Amino acid sequence: MKRSDLDRALNLGEGVFRLAPNWVPRSFCRPGRRLKLHPDDYYAMGLERGGIDERWFSSTTPADNGPLTSPEEGLSRLYLDERGQESLLLRDAFDIAGRELLGDALIGKYGRWPMYAKFFDNMGPLPHHIHHDDAHAALVGQSGKPEMYFFPSQVNNHDGEFPHTFLGLNPDTTREQVRRALMDFPKGDNRITDLSRAFRLTPDTGWDVPPGVLHAPGSLCTYEPQFASDVFAMYQSVLPGGHAVEEDLLWKNSPQEKRGDFDYLMEVIDWELNTAPDLHRRLFMAPKPAGDPAAMTEEGYLLESICYKSPIIGAQRLTVRPGRSAVLQGDVPFGAILLQGHGKFGAYIAETPTLIRYGQATRDEFFATEKAAREGVIVRNDSACENLVLLRHFALKPE
């Protein structure tokens, strides 16, 4: 990538990048078909790769999808022209001018863009699984993975097969019960969710999922801001409906010398948090206004914090009334995905696609550099009757 290409993109969007759709398949998942992808394209990467059930946003993190993973899988690209025919990796832009694009605070703390977000769209539930904390992830050369969930109504026209998420463990669970379930993994259904609690998922609410917390995500299409890591291990062997999980995923992201060591799998679990009697209070998140509600209503918009319990990453939802506008301003860069409506996002036309072909350009995803965020990005709703709704994700809380 040349500096002249980066300058071309910066000039085109006045400090805002327009990003291309970034599709990711998972061989162990079944698409819920709520990503607006054309029905013929959910297996566009090949049947052996599995169905496309994720779209990643503002990502400089490669997907960890096994030996068939393509070199740029999971990496966002930014457009260099209005028609979306030329593009460059967002990661390359940050490599060339990270401090300029991301600002001193972010570079000083992380040295990079340290997060991404995604839509996760599965027809059924995922296995009860875990993401490693920094200490355990470092053993395989990665970072820990805190993440958060939000279930936008705009991408949840149906509930899927199991709109409940198991979280943590029952307060009276013993370590020996969990260890026995892990050891029973290759024998069939290890019934680890018998030791857990399930919560009904409600659109337009969310959950905090820190590292070390066991969770079996339900079947709503989920917006997930998360730290820039793809570490996990599956602790459940058989899903509802008899879908089996390969044993290798039990040991995923375990150091080679720890494979077969069930004490190590137990060590990854944050026992105190998993067994907390008040787990719902600690982890559930309902939207809350990010400012004075009356003043925002008068101005014709509503900005809400939707993912706010993690100290590392966060997200907000902006709703702009018909014919009105709002300014997204702060001292940190951010990514954004449009959920509903049409209008302008800074210098760009912004519109929500109804149907997307694999490889097609869109105008629904953006990234605001630190300079653009400080100056303020104007979001305008050009509809006479429909709200414009977008989500924005960031790694440091905007001030």
C-alpha positions as CSV (number, residue, x, y, z in Angstrom):
1,M,0.0,0.0,0.0
2,K,1.3,3.5,-0.9
3,R,0.9,6.6,1.1
4,S,-0.8,8.2,-1.9
5,D,-3.5,5.5,-1.8
6,L,-4.2,6.2,1.8
7,D,-4.4,10.0,1.1
8,R,-6.8,9.3,-1.7
9,A,-9.1,7.4,0.7
10,L,-8.8,10.1,3.4
11,N,-9.6,12.9,0.9
12,L,-12.6,10.9,-0.5
13,G,-14.3,10.6,2.9
14,E,-12.8,13.7,4.6
15,G,-11.2,11.5,7.3
16,V,-13.9,8.8,7.2
17,F,-13.3,5.4,5.4
18,R,-16.1,3.5,3.7
19,L,-15.6,-0.2,4.4
20,A,-16.5,-3.3,2.3
21,P,-18.6,-6.2,3.6
22,N,-16.4,-8.7,5.4
23,W,-17.9,-12.2,5.3
24,V,-16.6,-15.0,7.5
25,P,-17.8,-18.7,7.4
26,R,-17.7,-21.2,10.3
27,S,-17.6,-24.9,9.5
28,F,-19.4,-25.8,12.8
29,C,-22.3,-23.3,12.3
30,R,-25.5,-23.1,10.3
31,P,-26.4,-19.7,8.9
32,G,-29.5,-18.0,10.3
33,R,-29.9,-16.1,7.0
34,R,-30.4,-12.7,8.6
35,L,-27.2,-11.0,7.3
36,K,-29.0,-9.7,4.1
37,L,-26.8,-11.9,2.1
38,H,-28.4,-13.4,-1.1
39,P,-29.8,-16.9,-0.4
40,D,-27.5,-18.3,-3.2
41,D,-24.4,-16.9,-1.5
42,Y,-24.3,-18.4,2.0
43,Y,-21.9,-21.1,0.8
44,A,-20.0,-18.8,-1.6
45,M,-16.6,-19.8,0.0
46,G,-17.3,-23.5,-0.7
47,L,-19.2,-26.2,1.1
48,E,-16.0,-27.4,2.8
49,R,-15.6,-24.0,4.5
50,G,-19.2,-24.0,5.9
51,G,-21.9,-21.5,5.7
52,I,-21.4,-17.7,6.0
53,D,-22.9,-16.8,9.4
54,E,-20.7,-13.8,10.4
55,R,-20.0,-10.3,9.0
56,W,-17.1,-8.6,10.7
57,F,-16.8,-4.8,11.1
58,S,-13.7,-2.6,11.4
59,S,-11.5,-5.6,11.6
60,T,-7.7,-5.9,11.4
61,T,-7.9,-9.3,13.1
62,P,-7.5,-12.4,10.9
63,A,-10.1,-15.1,11.4
64,D,-8.8,-18.4,12.9
65,N,-10.7,-20.9,10.8
66,G,-8.3,-23.8,10.4
67,P,-6.0,-24.8,7.6
68,L,-8.4,-23.7,4.8
69,T,-8.6,-20.1,6.0
70,S,-7.8,-17.6,3.2
71,P,-5.0,-15.1,3.8
72,E,-7.3,-12.1,4.2
73,E,-10.2,-13.8,5.9
74,G,-11.7,-11.6,8.6
75,L,-9.8,-8.5,7.5
76,S,-11.8,-5.3,6.6
77,R,-11.1,-3.4,3.4
78,L,-11.6,0.3,2.7
79,Y,-12.8,1.6,-0.6
80,L,-10.7,4.0,-2.7
81,D,-13.5,5.1,-5.1
82,E,-17.2,5.8,-5.0
83,R,-18.2,2.7,-6.9
84,G,-16.3,0.4,-4.6
85,Q,-14.2,-1.2,-7.4
86,E,-10.8,-0.5,-5.7
87,S,-10.0,-1.3,-2.1
88,L,-7.2,-1.7,0.4
89,L,-6.8,-3.5,3.7
90,L,-7.7,-1.4,6.8
91,R,-4.8,-3.1,8.5
92,D,-2.4,-1.7,5.9
93,A,-3.7,1.8,6.4
94,F,-3.0,1.5,10.2
95,D,0.4,0.1,9.5
96,I,1.3,3.2,7.4
97,A,-0.2,5.9,9.6
98,G,-1.5,4.3,12.8
99,R,-0.9,7.3,15.1
100,E,-2.3,9.7,12.6
101,L,-5.5,7.7,12.0
102,L,-6.0,6.3,15.5
103,G,-4.6,9.0,17.8
104,D,-2.0,9.1,20.6
105,A,-4.3,7.6,23.3
106,L,-5.1,4.4,21.4
107,I,-1.6,3.9,20.0
108,G,-0.1,4.7,23.4
109,K,-2.2,2.1,25.2
110,Y,-2.3,-0.7,22.6
111,G,0.0,0.2,19.7
112,R,-2.7,-0.8,17.3
113,W,-6.5,-0.8,16.6
114,P,-7.4,-3.3,19.3
115,M,-11.0,-4.4,18.6
116,Y,-13.6,-5.3,16.0
117,A,-17.3,-6.0,15.9
118,K,-19.4,-8.6,14.1
119,F,-22.9,-9.8,13.3
120,F,-23.1,-13.4,14.4
121,D,-26.0,-15.1,12.7
122,N,-26.6,-18.8,13.6
123,M,-29.8,-20.8,13.2
124,G,-29.2,-22.7,16.4
125,P,-27.3,-22.3,19.6
126,L,-23.5,-22.5,19.9
127,P,-21.8,-25.0,22.3
128,H,-21.1,-23.9,25.9
129,H,-17.7,-22.4,25.3
130,I,-15.1,-20.0,26.8
131,H,-12.7,-17.3,25.7
132,H,-9.3,-17.1,27.3
133,D,-8.0,-14.2,29.4
134,D,-4.8,-12.4,28.6
135,A,-2.6,-14.8,30.6
136,H,-3.9,-18.0,29.0
137,A,-4.2,-16.5,25.5
138,A,-0.6,-15.3,25.7
139,L,0.5,-19.0,26.0
140,V,-0.5,-19.4,22.3
141,G,0.7,-15.9,21.2
142,Q,-2.7,-14.2,21.3
143,S,-4.7,-11.7,23.4
144,G,-7.6,-12.4,25.7
145,K,-11.1,-11.9,24.4
146,P,-13.7,-9.9,26.2
147,E,-16.9,-9.5,24.2
148,M,-20.4,-8.1,24.5
149,Y,-23.7,-9.0,22.9
150,F,-26.6,-6.8,21.6
151,F,-29.6,-8.2,19.6
152,P,-30.8,-5.5,17.1
153,S,-34.4,-5.9,16.2
154,Q,-33.6,-4.8,12.6
155,V,-31.7,-8.1,12.0
156,N,-33.9,-10.4,14.0
157,N,-37.0,-11.0,11.9
158,H,-37.1,-14.5,13.3
159,D,-35.8,-16.1,16.6
160,G,-34.0,-19.1,15.1
161,E,-34.2,-22.4,16.8
162,F,-33.2,-21.6,20.4
163,P,-33.4,-17.9,21.5
164,H,-31.9,-18.6,24.9
165,T,-28.3,-18.3,26.0
166,F,-26.7,-20.4,28.7
167,L,-24.3,-18.3,30.9
168,G,-21.9,-19.4,33.6
169,L,-22.7,-22.3,36.0
170,N,-25.2,-22.9,38.7
171,P,-24.0,-21.4,42.0
172,D,-24.0,-24.9,43.7
173,T,-21.9,-26.5,40.9
174,T,-18.7,-28.2,42.0
175,R,-15.4,-28.2,40.2
176,E,-15.5,-32.0,40.1
177,Q,-18.8,-31.9,38.2
178,V,-17.4,-29.6,35.6
179,R,-14.1,-31.6,35.3
180,R,-16.1,-34.8,34.9
181,A,-18.2,-33.2,32.1
182,L,-15.0,-32.2,30.3
183,M,-13.5,-35.7,30.6
184,D,-16.8,-37.1,29.2
185,F,-16.5,-35.0,26.1
186,P,-15.5,-37.8,23.7
187,K,-18.1,-40.2,25.0
188,G,-21.1,-38.4,23.7
189,D,-23.3,-35.7,25.2
190,N,-21.3,-34.5,28.2
191,R,-24.4,-32.5,29.5
192,I,-22.4,-29.6,30.7
193,T,-25.4,-27.3,30.3
194,D,-27.2,-29.3,33.0
195,L,-24.8,-27.3,35.3
196,S,-25.7,-23.9,33.8
197,R,-28.5,-21.3,33.6
198,A,-30.3,-20.2,30.4
199,F,-31.7,-16.8,29.9
200,R,-34.4,-15.9,27.3
201,L,-32.9,-13.4,24.8
202,T,-34.8,-10.1,24.2
203,P,-34.2,-8.0,21.1
204,D,-32.6,-4.6,21.7
205,T,-30.9,-5.7,24.9
206,G,-27.5,-7.3,25.5
207,W,-25.0,-9.1,27.7
208,D,-21.4,-8.6,28.8
209,V,-19.3,-11.7,28.4
210,P,-15.8,-11.3,30.0
211,P,-13.0,-13.8,29.4
212,G,-13.3,-16.9,31.5
213,V,-17.1,-17.0,31.4
214,L,-18.8,-20.1,29.9
215,H,-21.5,-19.2,27.5
216,A,-23.6,-21.0,24.9
217,P,-25.0,-18.2,22.6
218,G,-28.6,-18.5,21.5
219,S,-30.0,-18.2,18.0
220,L,-30.8,-14.4,17.8
221,C,-28.6,-12.6,15.3
222,T,-26.1,-10.9,17.5
223,Y,-24.0,-7.7,17.3
224,E,-20.7,-8.4,19.1
225,P,-18.2,-5.8,19.9
226,Q,-15.0,-7.6,21.1
227,F,-11.3,-7.3,21.6
228,A,-9.1,-8.1,18.7
229,S,-8.7,-11.8,19.3
230,D,-10.3,-15.1,18.0
231,V,-9.4,-17.4,20.9
232,F,-11.9,-19.9,22.2
233,A,-12.4,-23.5,23.4
234,M,-15.7,-25.5,23.1
235,Y,-16.6,-27.2,26.4
236,Q,-19.9,-28.8,25.2
237,S,-19.8,-31.9,23.1
238,V,-23.4,-32.3,21.7
239,L,-25.8,-29.5,20.8
240,P,-29.7,-29.7,20.9
241,G,-30.8,-31.6,17.8
242,G,-27.8,-34.0,18.1
243,H,-25.2,-31.8,16.4
244,A,-21.8,-33.1,17.6
245,V,-18.7,-30.9,18.3
246,E,-15.4,-32.3,17.2
247,E,-13.1,-33.0,20.2
248,D,-10.3,-31.0,18.7
249,L,-12.3,-27.8,19.5
250,L,-12.2,-28.7,23.2
251,W,-8.5,-28.1,23.1
252,K,-8.5,-25.2,20.7
253,N,-6.0,-22.5,21.8
254,S,-4.5,-24.7,24.5
255,P,-0.7,-24.9,24.3
256,Q,0.4,-28.1,22.8
257,E,1.9,-29.4,26.1
258,K,-1.5,-28.8,27.8
259,R,-3.6,-30.9,25.4
260,G,-5.1,-33.7,27.4
261,D,-4.6,-31.7,30.7
262,F,-8.1,-31.3,32.1
263,D,-6.8,-29.3,35.0
264,Y,-5.7,-26.7,32.5
265,L,-9.2,-26.4,31.0
266,M,-10.5,-25.9,34.5
267,E,-7.9,-23.2,35.1
268,V,-9.3,-21.1,32.2
269,I,-12.6,-20.8,34.0
270,D,-13.3,-17.7,36.1
271,W,-14.9,-19.7,38.9
272,E,-16.1,-16.9,41.1
273,L,-17.9,-15.1,38.2
274,N,-19.4,-18.2,36.6
275,T,-21.0,-19.3,39.8
276,A,-22.1,-15.8,41.0
277,P,-25.8,-15.9,42.2
278,D,-26.3,-12.4,40.8
279,L,-25.0,-13.2,37.3
280,H,-27.9,-11.5,35.6
281,R,-27.3,-8.3,37.4
282,R,-23.6,-8.4,36.7
283,L,-23.8,-9.1,33.0
284,F,-27.2,-8.0,31.6
285,M,-27.3,-4.7,29.7
286,A,-30.4,-2.7,28.7
287,P,-29.8,0.5,26.5
288,K,-29.4,3.7,28.5
289,P,-29.2,7.3,27.2
290,A,-25.8,8.6,26.5
291,G,-26.7,12.2,27.4
292,D,-29.8,14.2,28.3
293,P,-32.8,12.5,26.8
294,A,-34.9,15.6,26.7
295,A,-32.2,17.6,24.9
296,M,-31.6,14.8,22.4
297,T,-35.3,14.5,21.7
298,E,-35.5,18.2,21.0
299,E,-32.6,17.9,18.5
300,G,-34.3,14.9,16.8
301,Y,-32.1,12.0,17.8
302,L,-31.3,9.6,20.5
303,L,-27.8,8.3,21.3
304,E,-27.8,5.2,23.7
305,S,-25.0,3.2,25.3
306,I,-25.8,-0.5,24.5
307,C,-22.5,-2.3,25.4
308,Y,-21.0,-0.5,28.4
309,K,-20.0,-3.0,31.1
310,S,-16.6,-3.9,29.7
311,P,-13.8,-1.4,30.6
312,I,-12.0,-2.2,27.3
313,I,-14.5,-2.0,24.5
314,G,-17.9,-0.4,24.0
315,A,-20.8,0.4,21.6
316,Q,-23.6,2.8,21.2
317,R,-26.8,3.0,19.1
318,L,-27.8,6.2,17.3
319,T,-31.4,6.8,16.2
320,V,-32.0,9.9,14.0
321,R,-35.6,11.0,13.3
322,P,-36.8,11.6,9.8
323,G,-35.4,14.8,8.2
324,R,-33.1,15.4,11.2
325,S,-29.4,15.0,11.9
326,A,-26.9,14.3,14.7
327,V,-23.2,14.7,15.3
328,L,-21.1,11.8,16.4
329,Q,-18.2,13.5,18.2
330,G,-15.5,12.4,20.6
331,D,-11.8,11.9,21.1
332,V,-11.5,8.3,19.9
333,P,-11.9,6.7,16.4
334,F,-14.8,4.4,15.8
335,G,-16.5,2.0,13.4
336,A,-20.1,2.2,12.4
337,I,-22.7,-0.1,10.7
338,L,-26.0,1.2,9.5
339,L,-29.1,-0.8,10.5
340,Q,-32.0,1.1,9.1
341,G,-32.7,4.1,6.8
342,H,-30.7,6.2,4.4
343,G,-29.0,9.6,4.4
344,K,-25.4,10.8,4.9
345,F,-22.6,9.7,7.1
346,G,-20.1,12.5,6.9
347,A,-19.2,13.0,3.2
348,Y,-20.7,9.7,2.2
349,I,-24.1,8.6,1.1
350,A,-25.3,6.0,3.6
351,E,-28.0,3.5,2.8
352,T,-29.2,0.2,4.3
353,P,-29.1,-2.6,1.7
354,T,-32.0,-5.0,1.4
355,L,-30.0,-7.8,-0.3
356,I,-26.3,-8.2,-0.8
357,R,-24.5,-10.4,-3.3
358,Y,-21.2,-11.9,-2.2
359,G,-18.5,-9.5,-3.4
360,Q,-20.9,-6.6,-3.9
361,A,-20.1,-3.1,-2.6
362,T,-22.4,-1.5,0.0
363,R,-22.8,2.0,1.6
364,D,-23.6,0.8,5.1
365,E,-20.3,0.5,7.0
366,F,-17.8,3.2,7.9
367,F,-14.7,4.0,10.0
368,A,-14.1,7.5,11.5
369,T,-10.5,8.3,12.1
370,E,-9.4,10.1,15.3
371,K,-9.4,13.5,13.5
372,A,-12.8,13.0,12.0
373,A,-14.2,11.9,15.3
374,R,-12.8,15.0,17.1
375,E,-14.2,17.3,14.5
376,G,-17.6,15.4,14.5
377,V,-19.2,13.2,11.9
378,I,-22.6,14.5,10.8
379,V,-25.2,11.8,10.4
380,R,-28.2,13.0,8.4
381,N,-31.5,11.1,7.9
382,D,-32.9,11.9,4.4
383,S,-36.1,9.9,4.9
384,A,-39.4,11.7,5.4
385,C,-40.9,8.8,7.4
386,E,-38.3,6.3,8.6
387,N,-35.7,6.5,11.4
388,L,-32.1,6.1,10.5
389,V,-30.4,3.7,13.0
390,L,-26.7,2.8,13.3
391,L,-24.4,1.2,15.7
392,R,-20.9,2.5,16.5
393,H,-18.1,0.5,18.2
394,F,-14.9,1.7,19.8
395,A,-12.0,0.7,22.0
396,L,-11.8,3.7,24.4
397,K,-14.9,5.4,25.6
398,P,-15.6,8.7,23.7
399,E,-15.4,11.8,25.9
